[in-house]
Amino acid sequence: MRKGKKILLENLEVQSYAAGGKSIARIEGKVVFIEGAVPGDVVDVRLSKSKKDWAEGKAIRFKKLSPDREEPFCSHFGVCGGCKWQMLPYEKQLKYKQQEVSDQMHRIGKVALPEMQPIAGADQIREYRNKLEFTFSNKKYYTQEELDSLPMPEDGPRGLPSIPALGFHVPGSFDKVIDIDHCHLQSEPSNAIRNAVRKYALEKEISFYDIRNHVGLLRNLMVRLCTTGDLMVNLVWGEDDEDVRMGMMDFIKMSFPEITSLYYTINRKFNDSLHDQEPILYHGNAYAVEQLGELKFKVSPKSFFQTNTRQAERLYSITKEFADLKGDEVVYDLYCGTGSIGICISDKAKKVIGVELIAEAIEDAHENAKLNNINNTLFFTGDVAQVCDDVFFEKHGRPDVIITDPPRAGMHERLVQQILQMRAPLVVYVSCNPATQARDLQLLAEAYDVTAIRPVDMFPHTHHIENVVQLKLR
Ligand code: SAH
């Protein structure tokens, strides 16, 4: 049925789950990828794309709800892009993630696989993030319900007042921010801090950042809560007004004595990234300390650290198990970030060599090794595809085990060729994107067999998947 130019498909029975949080229905031999629905729903779908044998669109009406559905626990669900899978019970989320890995491996990788081990689900499925970043905006995002309850101004919706907000961006819309009242991703006092900062700012009439005109004082708020209890806050300002700033920073310091590191940053640039900015310590310690098992890690305001600490422990322990170390191996930790994998496995290796692109992360890696009295690790800054050549491997020792943990794009093909040439007896491939991992496994299949595979759920209620694969030289 056609409505205007948009095609509307009615009464589609959603059958299964597809990659990327979408689900699938089939109609007249065509596969329809649907956003916002779960298997078991019957929905009307407005198509945004329609090709010969597939289409995609959004569920706009629910005729029947799947018996598998659960009531979402967050009042911001549906608007916020954060936890899109709250309507699915956790066991179903895990089942679909497991299935996606399996599908990707078969469809893209086309390699022989051992039986997959069951996905390592999280014990803690709320308040699992150690870090959240909130955005200030002079433009609050109005939900449909709020719009419906407002009297329509004479000059139409454009006349809506701009209300300041502190929370998360609306997915795909950078100038509008959802005013978050309670986020279930981080434990208290995360919500209390954010809400108190907002209240104080509104009372004192401190301006919220206006991204279109690049003006306004308050810009971002980062809250890091470690499993050790360390609590770091960094308040980012778009301009500096010393009196206002001091007032706010003192207010935060007095109201939340549990903060162990209080920072502020003045970011006058056009973008929010802090990598080239200088956070200034206002009160407390320069570092927060996070802990993985017995090991401690110093985290500075700009450092990267796995966002789900408990599941990072699981991920690393599976990685360690797959590395199958006896104690006399030369291990390479490629795409090592702040060296956390290398440091966690170093007690079982003769020597660990980490390589990472970001120089600051390598500085953290050195610090972290020192903090834990580890003396058998070396860390190098550089592009793995450039650094890891014959001379490098010759210099630091032929690899017994290579651990690789690339970003979403997967490994550079040159690195894959280098691994094939080095013929390390064992490779552990940690991936945050099973599609690119499957592609790389197919290339590695020339000399390697996949001998173990286990997904890990780092981000409950999202469709993100982490997957660990063990490969052995044939
Ligand atoms: N293993 C780490 C980090 C993995 S994230 C951990 O568990 O915490 C992937 C890392 O790869 C990032 O730190 C990113 O900076 C780095 N990276 C991306 N491209 C790279 C490249 N070409 N060479 C080296 N490192 C790279």
Residues whose N, C-alpha, C, O or C-beta is under 5 A from the ligand:
A	BS01	SAH	Q306 Y335 C336 G337 S340 I341 V355 E356 L357 I358 G382 D383 V384 D405 P406 P407
